[in-house]
Amino acid sequence: MARTQRNTGVSDEAVRAKTGKTWPEWFEALDGAGAQQLDHRGIVAYLHQQHPELGGWWEQMVTVTYEQARGLREKHEMVDGYAVSVSKTVPVPASALFDAWHDDAARARWLDAPLTIRKATSPKSLRITWGDGRTNVDVHLYNKGADKAQVSVQHSKLADAGEAVRMKRYWAAALERLRAIATET
C-alpha cells in the first residue's frame, strides 16, 4: 500500500473547509486519476482541469502534499532543487533589519558567509546569490508594528535533502545572531 504520511501543517478539517475534501479523499481521487504516474506539472494540470474551484495556491498545496505522501517528493524538494525557509520576528523596524543585511560591515557582524546582493528594495526585500554561486537567497522584511519586524529567508536551488537540513539549521542560527545584534543597546 502507498505511503500516506504528510507534514503540511494543514489539518483535514482545514483542507476540507477550503477545498471540499480531506487529505485522504484527495489522495484517493488523485490515485484514481493515475497521478502517481504524472510529474508535478501534470498533477497540477489535472487539478486545474478537473477542480478549477481550487485556484492556484490550493492546486500547488494538494499536489505537493500528494507527492510527499506517495513518496514522489521529499520534504523541501522543489522542481529546481530543494528550498528551505526560516523566519524570525525581531523588536526593531524593518529598516534596521534591511540595513543589517545591506551594509557589508553590519552584515559581517552576524553572517559569516560570502554573498552577492543582486537586487535590494529598501526596506522590504533583497535577492541574493549565495557564495557558492549556484543557490539563491530571498529575504523579505515585514513591519509588524512601529518597532517590530519579521525577517523571512528562503534559500533555494539546494542540491539535496542533506544540504536543505544543514541550511535550515544555518539560517535559524544566523537569524538568532541577527536578532542579538539588532537588539543591542
Steps between C-alpha positions, in 0.01 A plus 500: 500500500621852423644716774254764624701704749482874469653795678321800358382664820156519335247278676238285330234737632675807359562342159136384486380852588705651216478226235201282583714189562723364777857389425402131475220594258746699285748211504231255394380731221853557370588130522185427296611753239841333464689790659783274620609474136485878441766759568429807712372708209277215386335471841446877520353497147263218596383691809464821301286325239292280730479731805525860374338623821826429687704786358876501456610497862287198595591319177865527606429407863298192408760394241802539729324329791400211274852470359649490850241252627564265206877524517525696176656804670712546809452766763638834372526364144404737221510471121846664486658345809423540868391811689471594865341794675573647841350809659540697821324798651739758643414803718639756252349666189542337159732783396751396770487138382544612140812696598637196688472301175595767247803659671810277463653595838171457687436166330849373587409532870239223477538318165824316428456420132572663165208611288404731217196724530335505157207723590401692811175685563523697823363411752313204355714240327833380370581247229833334557731255327657290773879463513487161329386680182218250436238557769271795565393671819188716508454722804167665578444750779158582645422768757288356780441828680701813570805324645468137396563322172516151358789381286429204273779319315448249221808317375432317172667283236666291772650175368337241725306431819819495710599846382145621567515376860844659553391834355178507704712462816749755369231762436329441836833569675582795272164668565550452872837677468328775297239540775772525765698761303192701399374528858831606656465833679 
